[in-house]
Every structure is written in structure tokens, then in C-alpha cells.
Amino acid sequence: MAKNNIPETQSVNLLGQGTEISGDIISNGDFRIDGTLKGSIKSQGKIVVGHTGKIEGEMTCKNADISGEVNAKITISELLTMKSTAKFCGDIITNKLAIEPGAKFSGSCKMENQETNGAKFSLKDERNRIKEKIA
């Protein structure tokens, strides 16, 4: 079977409970965080922060579900959902926002259509930016 006939699949990545990463993550696919991330995460897909998950830094993605703790500046191009167990402190830029009763939110929120405001990012540009930052 030719490679051209195979649909492009996105991977689902996991940062497990008890694992801590300090640094930047870039992903084409979805990402679930049940451990701790100190740094930035950028995904073309959905980011899920589980009950035990924690992010300190920046988050950029298409959609996000937060059940854990996030202290970050986040940019979501479509929908951000904060579950009842979520604890969020920081700044939000999103197109749509859903907050369940019981979620804790402290910070600012700006709702706008990301596609018209240039918030989409190129993974190639982001990788080059990180390489320059490291060098």
C-alpha cells in the first residue's frame, strides 16, 4: 500500500503521574498531563490536564480540558473547559470557555477568534525558536 493512501494519524502523548519535566514540549498530537510540567507546551491538538496534573508556564493548543492545577498563560484557539476540580491562576486567551461549578479561577480572560488574530503557530517556527534559545 502506498504511503499516500495512509491517513495521517496524530499521536496521543502522556506525562504520567509522579513524573516531572522542566522544559518545553511541542507536539502535533494530543497530550495528557497527569504529572508536572514546568515550562511550555504547544500542541496542534488537545491538551488534557488530569486531576493530578500540574502546569507552571505557558500552554498553547487547539482545545484543552483542565481537571488539575494550572499556573500559566494559556492560548486556546477553540474551546477551553475547566472541570469542577480545576485550579487555574493566570491569563487566558480563548475562543470559547466552559467552567464547571466548583472550578477555581483567578486571573484574566480574553475571548476572541484566534484564527483572525494570528494566534496559530507553526511547529517548524517554534522548533527553530527553541533551538535559538538553547544555542
Backbone as CSV, one residue per row, in Angstrom:
resi,resn,N_x,N_y,N_z,CA_x,CA_y,CA_z,C_x,C_y,C_z
1,MET,0.845,-1.173,0.000,0.000,0.000,0.000,0.894,1.241,0.000
2,ALA,0.600,2.172,-0.860,1.402,3.384,-0.962,1.199,4.265,0.256
3,LYS,2.253,4.963,0.657,2.182,5.841,1.812,1.163,6.952,1.617
4,ASN,0.925,7.362,0.391,-0.017,8.444,0.117,-1.444,8.073,0.495
5,ASN,-1.773,6.778,0.546,-3.124,6.338,0.868,-3.367,6.168,2.359
6,ILE,-2.332,6.251,3.151,-2.459,6.089,4.596,-2.785,7.443,5.216
7,PRO,-3.907,7.534,5.959,-4.243,8.818,6.575,-3.232,9.165,7.668
8,GLU,-2.967,10.443,7.782,-2.020,10.919,8.784,-2.676,10.827,10.155
9,THR,-2.083,10.045,11.066,-2.649,9.899,12.406,-1.856,10.754,13.378
10,GLN,-2.579,11.297,14.337,-1.926,12.086,15.359,-1.716,11.195,16.573
11,SER,-0.576,11.337,17.200,-0.274,10.534,18.367,-0.923,11.131,19.608
12,VAL,-1.125,10.281,20.611,-1.589,10.729,21.915,-0.420,10.507,22.864
13,ASN,0.003,11.570,23.515,1.167,11.522,24.387,0.732,11.636,25.839
14,LEU,1.562,11.097,26.759,1.207,11.077,28.171,2.408,11.432,29.029
15,LEU,2.185,12.366,29.949,3.142,12.668,31.016,2.515,12.094,32.272
16,GLY,3.034,10.960,32.733,2.405,10.198,33.804,2.546,10.796,35.184
17,GLN,1.633,10.378,36.067,1.644,10.814,37.458,2.974,10.449,38.100
18,GLY,3.540,11.374,38.854,4.817,11.151,39.509,6.014,11.561,38.666
19,THR,5.778,11.958,37.425,6.849,12.391,36.527,6.849,13.906,36.446
20,GLU,8.034,14.498,36.503,8.167,15.953,36.398,9.116,16.288,35.255
21,ILE,8.684,17.213,34.400,9.519,17.669,33.290,9.718,19.165,33.432
22,SER,10.957,19.606,33.295,11.279,21.031,33.235,11.787,21.296,31.833
23,GLY,11.041,22.096,31.071,11.432,22.375,29.691,10.221,22.632,28.823
24,ASP,10.439,22.607,27.525,9.392,22.914,26.555,8.983,21.652,25.804
25,ILE,7.673,21.509,25.572,7.135,20.371,24.830,6.409,20.909,23.606
26,ILE,6.665,20.289,22.446,5.969,20.615,21.206,5.425,19.304,20.659
27,SER,4.127,19.309,20.307,3.503,18.071,19.850,2.519,18.343,18.719
28,ASN,2.492,17.442,17.728,1.483,17.503,16.675,0.160,16.938,17.165
29,GLY,0.225,15.984,18.095,-0.974,15.283,18.543,-1.476,15.758,19.885
30,ASP,-2.417,14.996,20.422,-2.998,15.304,21.724,-1.988,14.974,22.821
31,PHE,-2.194,15.595,23.987,-1.272,15.402,25.098,-2.059,15.356,26.393
32,ARG,-1.794,14.368,27.226,-2.416,14.278,28.554,-1.324,14.429,29.598
33,ILE,-1.584,15.291,30.585,-0.614,15.549,31.643,-1.212,15.131,32.978
34,ASP,-0.623,14.106,33.589,-1.005,13.670,34.926,0.138,13.906,35.908
35,GLY,1.300,14.298,35.385,2.455,14.648,36.200,2.597,16.159,36.263
36,THR,3.846,16.635,36.361,4.121,18.068,36.497,4.990,18.551,35.343
37,LEU,4.580,19.658,34.742,5.356,20.309,33.696,5.692,21.716,34.145
38,LYS,6.984,22.026,34.188,7.450,23.385,34.461,8.096,23.874,33.180
39,GLY,7.344,24.659,32.413,7.813,25.115,31.109,6.621,25.371,30.212
40,SER,6.837,25.228,28.916,5.739,25.484,27.978,5.361,24.217,27.235
41,ILE,4.087,24.179,26.824,3.611,23.083,25.996,2.799,23.677,24.865
42,LYS,3.104,23.238,23.641,2.392,23.699,22.453,1.974,22.471,21.680
43,SER,0.687,22.424,21.331,0.149,21.264,20.634,-0.819,21.704,19.556
44,GLN,-0.796,20.992,18.434,-1.763,21.226,17.369,-3.105,20.597,17.733
45,GLY,-3.135,19.769,18.766,-4.345,19.056,19.157,-4.891,19.533,20.484
46,LYS,-5.324,18.559,21.289,-5.966,18.828,22.574,-5.000,18.509,23.709
47,ILE,-5.015,19.346,24.739,-4.233,19.089,25.945,-5.210,18.831,27.083
48,VAL,-5.002,17.710,27.779,-5.813,17.362,28.931,-4.907,17.380,30.158
49,VAL,-5.296,18.165,31.160,-4.574,18.189,32.429,-5.442,17.414,33.415
50,GLY,-4.979,16.211,33.782,-5.740,15.332,34.672,-5.784,15.853,36.103
51,HIS,-6.530,15.133,36.969,-6.697,15.537,38.373,-5.373,15.736,39.086
52,THR,-4.373,14.912,38.770,-3.069,15.009,39.427,-2.078,15.842,38.615
53,GLY,-2.508,16.360,37.472,-1.629,17.131,36.595,-1.414,18.550,37.085
54,LYS,-0.232,19.080,36.741,0.115,20.443,37.132,0.997,21.062,36.047
55,ILE,0.662,22.284,35.640,1.471,23.015,34.665,1.820,24.371,35.252
56,GLU,3.099,24.721,35.145,3.583,26.049,35.516,4.344,26.586,34.311
57,GLY,3.779,27.575,33.613,4.458,28.115,32.442,3.483,28.649,31.419
58,GLU,3.551,28.106,30.198,2.667,28.532,29.117,2.072,27.317,28.414
59,MET,0.866,27.508,27.882,0.185,26.429,27.184,-0.500,27.010,25.949
60,THR,-0.276,26.396,24.798,-0.909,26.814,23.549,-1.405,25.563,22.838
61,CYS,-2.696,25.560,22.465,-3.255,24.388,21.791,-4.591,24.726,21.147
62,LYS,-5.169,23.716,20.501,-6.456,23.877,19.837,-7.604,23.799,20.848
63,ASN,-7.609,22.772,21.696,-8.623,22.570,22.732,-7.922,22.127,24.008
64,ALA,-8.560,22.389,25.167,-7.978,21.952,26.432,-9.073,21.615,27.432
65,ASP,-8.822,20.563,28.225,-9.648,20.196,29.373,-8.746,20.229,30.589
66,ILE,-9.137,21.013,31.592,-8.325,21.124,32.799,-9.104,20.566,33.984
67,SER,-8.509,19.560,34.648,-9.066,19.000,35.876,-8.106,19.211,37.032
68,GLY,-6.840,19.492,36.727,-5.809,19.658,37.733,-5.482,21.118,37.979
69,GLU,-4.203,21.392,38.248,-3.747,22.725,38.625,-2.905,23.343,37.507
70,VAL,-3.256,24.555,37.121,-2.522,25.257,36.074,-2.237,26.679,36.528
71,ASN,-0.958,27.026,36.534,-0.499,28.388,36.791,0.240,28.808,35.536
72,ALA,-0.478,29.432,34.599,0.117,29.652,33.290,-0.623,30.711,32.503
73,LYS,0.029,31.128,31.430,-0.624,31.911,30.395,-1.027,30.901,29.340
74,ILE,-2.318,30.855,28.997,-2.757,29.870,28.026,-3.480,30.522,26.857
75,THR,-3.229,29.958,25.673,-3.866,30.414,24.441,-4.501,29.195,23.783
76,ILE,-5.828,29.221,23.689,-6.589,28.104,23.145,-7.349,28.615,21.927
77,SER,-7.144,28.006,20.764,-7.775,28.524,19.550,-9.251,28.166,19.441
78,GLU,-9.702,27.122,20.145,-11.115,26.749,20.065,-11.780,26.766,21.438
79,LEU,-11.763,25.638,22.182,-12.523,25.518,23.427,-11.647,25.161,24.616
80,LEU,-11.785,25.924,25.703,-11.155,25.616,26.983,-12.257,25.196,27.942
81,THR,-12.103,24.008,28.545,-13.053,23.519,29.531,-12.337,23.335,30.854
82,MET,-12.867,23.982,31.907,-12.350,23.790,33.261,-13.345,22.920,34.010
83,LYS,-12.893,21.742,34.399,-13.730,20.808,35.140,-13.881,21.283,36.590
84,SER,-14.774,20.657,37.339,-15.083,21.102,38.698,-13.891,21.041,39.647
85,THR,-12.897,20.202,39.350,-11.719,20.061,40.212,-10.559,20.965,39.781
86,ALA,-10.751,21.753,38.744,-9.665,22.589,38.201,-9.318,23.735,39.144
87,LYS,-8.007,24.044,39.175,-7.496,25.220,39.888,-6.630,25.965,38.889
88,PHE,-7.096,27.133,38.462,-6.371,27.890,37.433,-6.018,29.275,37.950
89,CYS,-4.770,29.666,37.705,-4.308,31.011,38.019,-3.463,31.471,36.837
90,GLY,-3.872,32.584,36.201,-3.106,33.077,35.066,-3.970,33.825,34.083
91,ASP,-3.491,33.912,32.867,-4.173,34.645,31.813,-4.640,33.682,30.731
92,ILE,-5.857,33.907,30.250,-6.459,33.044,29.230,-6.792,33.878,28.002
93,ILE,-6.452,33.340,26.839,-6.959,33.846,25.558,-7.583,32.637,24.887
94,THR,-8.874,32.719,24.598,-9.572,31.582,24.003,-10.740,32.055,23.150
95,ASN,-11.231,31.173,22.321,-12.406,31.458,21.510,-13.681,31.151,22.304
96,LYS,-13.693,29.989,23.009,-14.836,29.573,23.807,-14.347,29.077,25.158
97,LEU,-15.161,29.312,26.208,-14.780,28.939,27.566,-15.953,28.283,28.271
98,ALA,-15.705,27.139,28.927,-16.713,26.455,29.733,-16.103,26.185,31.098
99,ILE,-16.763,26.687,32.154,-16.268,26.489,33.517,-17.354,25.790,34.319
100,GLU,-17.033,24.586,34.822,-17.989,23.839,35.629,-18.045,24.415,37.047
101,PRO,-19.210,24.320,37.699,-19.316,24.765,39.096,-18.301,24.029,39.960
102,GLY,-17.617,24.754,40.819,-16.595,24.174,41.694,-15.181,24.471,41.240
103,ALA,-14.991,24.791,39.969,-13.654,25.134,39.465,-13.201,26.446,40.093
104,LYS,-11.908,26.560,40.354,-11.349,27.783,40.915,-10.564,28.497,39.821
105,PHE,-10.905,29.771,39.584,-10.299,30.553,38.519,-9.892,31.916,39.054
106,SER,-8.621,32.261,38.866,-8.108,33.563,39.270,-7.210,34.068,38.148
107,GLY,-7.554,35.227,37.594,-6.748,35.761,36.503,-7.604,36.539,35.536
108,SER,-7.130,36.637,34.309,-7.876,37.378,33.292,-8.225,36.457,32.137
109,CYS,-9.288,36.826,31.422,-9.727,36.043,30.281,-10.104,36.978,29.156
110,LYS,-9.565,36.722,27.978,-9.903,37.475,26.779,-10.438,36.471,25.772
111,MET,-11.659,36.703,25.324,-12.266,35.779,24.366,-12.267,36.420,22.992
112,GLU,-11.652,35.723,22.034,-11.568,36.215,20.659,-11.347,35.051,19.724
113,ASN,-11.636,35.256,18.462,-11.420,34.241,17.444,-9.933,34.199,17.128
114,GLN,-9.257,33.117,17.503,-7.806,33.011,17.342,-7.362,33.022,15.894
115,GLU,-8.149,32.448,14.995,-7.731,32.347,13.597,-7.600,33.715,12.950
116,THR,-8.401,34.676,13.389,-8.333,36.008,12.785,-7.299,36.887,13.460
117,ASN,-6.749,36.413,14.581,-5.794,37.233,15.318,-4.377,36.675,15.310
118,GLY,-4.093,35.723,14.444,-2.728,35.237,14.262,-2.181,34.410,15.411
119,ALA,-3.036,33.810,16.235,-2.555,33.048,17.377,-2.089,31.650,16.991
120,LYS,-2.384,31.194,15.791,-1.897,29.884,15.353,-0.375,29.942,15.232
121,PHE,0.252,28.834,15.482,1.699,28.807,15.417,2.163,27.687,14.507
122,SER,3.333,27.837,13.986,3.939,26.819,13.151,4.907,26.014,14.004
123,LEU,4.803,24.685,13.963,5.724,23.854,14.729,7.156,24.064,14.267
124,LYS,7.349,24.253,12.970,8.693,24.480,12.450,9.274,25.767,13.034
125,ASP,8.486,26.849,13.030,8.952,28.116,13.595,9.239,27.982,15.085
126,GLU,8.380,27.228,15.790,8.556,27.066,17.235,9.807,26.251,17.540
127,ARG,10.066,25.202,16.778,11.287,24.408,16.992,12.536,25.261,16.745
128,ASN,12.508,26.093,15.693,13.644,26.980,15.412,13.840,27.971,16.546
129,ARG,12.737,28.500,17.109,12.829,29.455,18.217,13.485,28.802,19.426
130,ILE,13.095,27.546,19.720,13.666,26.841,20.862,15.143,26.522,20.626
131,LYS,15.492,26.118,19.397,16.894,25.842,19.083,17.744,27.083,19.283
132,GLU,17.227,28.241,18.843,17.962,29.509,19.010,18.088,29.852,20.488
133,LYS,17.064,29.562,21.266,17.060,29.839,22.699,18.122,28.998,23.417
134,ILE,18.277,27.745,22.971,19.242,26.839,23.580,20.673,27.188,23.184
135,ALA,20.864,27.582,21.929,22.211,27.843,21.402,22.850,29.067,22.011
